[in-house]
Amino acid sequence: MKILAVQNRMGIGDTVIFLPFIEAISREFNTPVSLLVKKSSKADQYLNQTNYLDKIIFLERDKKKDERHNGIIGSFRLAKDLKKYKFDKIFIFNSSLRFNLVSRLANIKEIYQYSLFKKDNQHIIQPAKDLIKKNLGIDVIENPQIQIDIDLVKKVISEFNIDKNEQNILLGIGGSGPSKRIPSKTFLTVMEKIHNLKKSKFFLATGKKNDEQKILDEILNSKFKEMCIPLDDLSIEDTLPIIKNCNIAICNDSSFSHLSSALGIKTITLMANTPLIYGSYSSNMYPIIPDGESAVSHNTFGKDKINPDKIFDKFKSIIN
């Protein structure tokens, strides 16, 4: 039996969030599931060792440029591309009529999908829960899980001089947008408090955008430089075994908060300007919201109101 799951949201976090539902499908039918995702999900870099997944197929579609699966002609191309895999079932985690029609053109006989035309204000998780419950009778409550070869985890211990007697901490200091990036002074205050508590090593995870590099440089030019290892020159795939060796993670709402929690690392999520669900959907996540706010959304703009004392208190409660 061959099964395809469609998750066409943009980012790494969006893909990670849906993993429990894909894993539930795999368990139910006792077969790995193929995944259709956008290139921006970078799924091939962190899901290539996960045993409940089969093929990663990229949806080549971008409104800003001409790609293979754009437009009406692109839909026929996508159907042709999927048809060669001879899928028996498809689970579509969206309300798009387009994917429904593509599935039929690809001769996929059994189609399971959200209710059509109900995209507006749609909760990111609840429709997926409803889809699996309705069609498989399963209540999905698991955390997302990314699997990684234990030999790779052991290998980086010597490569990066990881001392298990220290606190090895992932700091996810980057972020996809400026409103999500907590200032370096907040991280430095937390690092000071942690350093005074126990000898620590900090792994700094960020991208290459100028604003992210500025935060990285400010931390590396501090007195904690010798305790820090920047990860910005590594691929996502190469960072995974390093993250797996960490005791705890403190991350902006970024790809690294999703990856670390899915690797089973207790992750403090700093939620400055994104709905809370993105930093609380896993039991491995411990969200911190801006001071003075009772909730957080896309219009909170609270990056300067994330309290380092609250981060440190949460850190202590986790390690104890």
N, C-alpha and C positions, 0 to 999 in steps of 0.2 A: 504494500500500500504506500502511495506517495501523497504527502500532504504539504500544502503551501499555506503560510500565514502572511498576510499583508499588513505592514505597519508603515504608513507613508508620512508620518510626521518627520520633522527636520533633523533633530539632534541626537546626540548620544544618550542623554537622559531620557528622551522620549522612547527610545528603543529599549533601554534597560527596564523602564517601568512596565513594559508589556511582557517581559520574559516569564513571569509566573504563569501567565495564561498560555503561552506557547509550550512551556514545560508540562502543563496540565494536559494539553492536547497530545503531546508525545507519550505521556504515561498512559492515557486512556486507550490509545491505539497501538501502544508498544512499538513505536517507530520514531526515529528522529524526524523533525519537521524542518522543511526548507523555509527560508525567510526572504520576502521581497521588501527591500528597504531603499531609501534614498542614499546616495553616495555620502551625503553630509552626516549620516549616522555613523560612518566609519566602522560599521559592524564587523568587517573582516579583520580588524585589528584586535578585537577583544572577545569575539565569540568563536574564534576558529579552534578553540580547544574544548568547547562546551558540548557534551555528548548527546544532549537532547535536540541538537540542531544538526541539520544536514547541510544543504547548500545555502550560501548567501548570494542572493540574486539582486543586482542593483537596478533600481528604477531610474532610468536615465531621463529625468524630466526636470526642467528648470525654466521658470517663467522669464528669467532674465537673459537666457541665451538659447540658441537652437540646439536641442538635443534629440536623441533618437526616439524618445517616447512622448515628445510634445505634441499637443493637438490631436485632431481626429486621425490623421495618418499615423501618428505615434501610437495611438491606441491599438490600431491594427497591427503595428509592429510588435507591440508588447504582447498581444494575443498570440502572434506567431512565435515569439521568443518563449513564451510559457508553454505553448502547445507541445514543443519538442520534449519537455520533461514528462509528459503524460501523467499529470497529477490527477488523483482520484477525488480529492477533497480540497476545498479552500476555505480558510477562515479570514474574513476581511474585517479588520479592526477600524472601520470607518463607515460613513453613511453614503458613500459615493456611488451613484448609478454607473459611473464610468467603469469602476472595477468590477461591478456586477456583469456588465455587458462584455468586458474583456474576458472574464472567466468563462462565459458562455461560448464566446468565439474560440477560446482555447480548449473547448470540449471538456471542461471540468464539470463532472456530473453533479457533485454535491457541493452546494454553495451555502455557506453560513456567514451571516453579515449583520451588522447593526441595522436598525430600522432606517430605511432610506429617507433622505432629505431632512435629517434632524441634526445637522452639524452645528447650528448656531447655539452658543452657550452650552455646549456639550461637556459634561464632566469628563476628565481624562481617564478615569479608572472605572467608574460605575457601569458604563455601557459594556465594557469588556467583561466585567463580572457577570452581568446579565446574559451576555451572549454565551458564555461557557456554562452557566447554570441552566439556561433554557435548553441548550442542545446536548450537553453532556451530563447534566445533573450534578455538576461539581461546584462546590463553594471554594473559590480560590482565595486562600488567605496567606500563602507563602510569600517570603521575601524573594526578590530577584536574586538569582545565583549565576555568577560567572565562574567557570571552572578553569583551572590552570595547572599545568604539569608541575608536580611537586619537585622534580629535578631542576626545573628552572628557578623555582623559589629558593632552593638550596644553593644554586650556583651564584646568585647575586650576593649572598651573604659575604663571601670572600671578595667578590669584585668591588663591593661598596663598603667593605669593612664594617658590616653591621654587627654590633655588639648586643646580644640579647639581654645583657645586664643593664643596658641603658633603656630609656624611653625612646623608641623610634617613632617619630611623628610625621605624618604627611600633612603639609600645609598646602591646601589648594588655594593659591593666592590669585589665580587668574579668573576669567569669567568672560562669557560671550558678549557682554555689554558693559559700558562704564558704570551704569547704575547698580551693577551686581558686585563690583570690585571694592571690597573693604579696604580702607587706607592702610598703608604699611605700618603707621604708628599703632594701630589697633593690634596687628599681629606682633609687633615688637614688644608691646606691653605684656601680651600673653606669654610670649617667649621668655621674657624676664621672669615672670612668675613661675613658669614651669621649670626654668633653669635653677631657680632658687629652691625648688622642691626636690628635683632629682636630675642627675646627669642625663642629658638628652641629645639626640641628633634629629635635625629637621630636614626633611626632604621637600624641596620647594617645587611645586607643580604649577606650571603656567604655560601660556602660549607665547607667540612671538610678536603680538601686537605691541605697539610702542608704549601704550599705557600700562600693559601688563609687565613689560620689561622694566619700566620705571619703578614699579613696586618691587620687582625682583632685585633691582640694583640697590634700592634703598635698604633692603634687608641684608643684602650681601656686603654692603658698606658699613654695616653696624658692627658692634662688638661681638655679634654672634656668628660672624663669617665662618670661623673655623668649625662651627657646629652644623653648618648648612651644606647641603648637596643640591644644586639646582638640577632639575630634570628636563628643562626646556629643549635640550638638544636631542632628547630621546623620543622615539616613536611611542604611541600609546601602548602598543604591544610590548615594548621593552620596559615600560614603567610598571606593568602589572605585577611581575614577581617582586619588585621593590615594594610596592604598596602592600602586597600580601605579607611582607615581613614587618610591617608597621604595627605598633600596639594600638594606635588610635589615629584618627584623621580629624583635622579642623579645616573645613573647606567653605569657600564662597559657594553660592548656587552655581555650580559649574559641572562640567563633565566628570571631574575627579570626585565630586561628592557622590555621584551615582555609581561610578566604578568602584570606589573604595567600599561603599556599603554593600554592593553586590558581591564583593570579594570576601565579605564577612567581617569587615573592619568596622568597629564602632566609630561613627562619623558625626561630628558636631557640624551642623549645617547652618551657615550664616545667611539668613533670609532677609535681604534688604529691600527687594523690589520684585518679588515673584510670589504667586500664590503659595501658601504654606504647604499644600499637598506635595509639591515638588521636593520638599525637604523633610517630609514626614511619612511617606508611604511605606517605608521599611522600618522594622523594629530596630535596625542597626543605625537609624538616624535620630539625632537629638537636636532639634531646631532651636536656634536663638533668633528672636525677632527684635526689631529696634525698640529702644526705650521709649515709653509713652504710647506704644501701639498695642492694641488688643488683637490685631490681625495684621496680615501683610498681603499685598496684592501688587499688580503691575504699576500702580501709581503711588506706592508708599514712599519711594525714594529715601530709604532710611540707612544708607551705608555709613553715614557719619554718626549714627545713633546706636550702632551695635556696641554693646558694653563689654569691654575686655574682662571685667570682673565676673560677669555672668558666664563668659566663655570658660574662664579658669575654674569657676565653681562647678560647672558642668564637667569639665575635664577631671577634676578631683573625684566627683561622684562616680564617674565611669571607671577610673583606674582603681578605685577602692572597692 
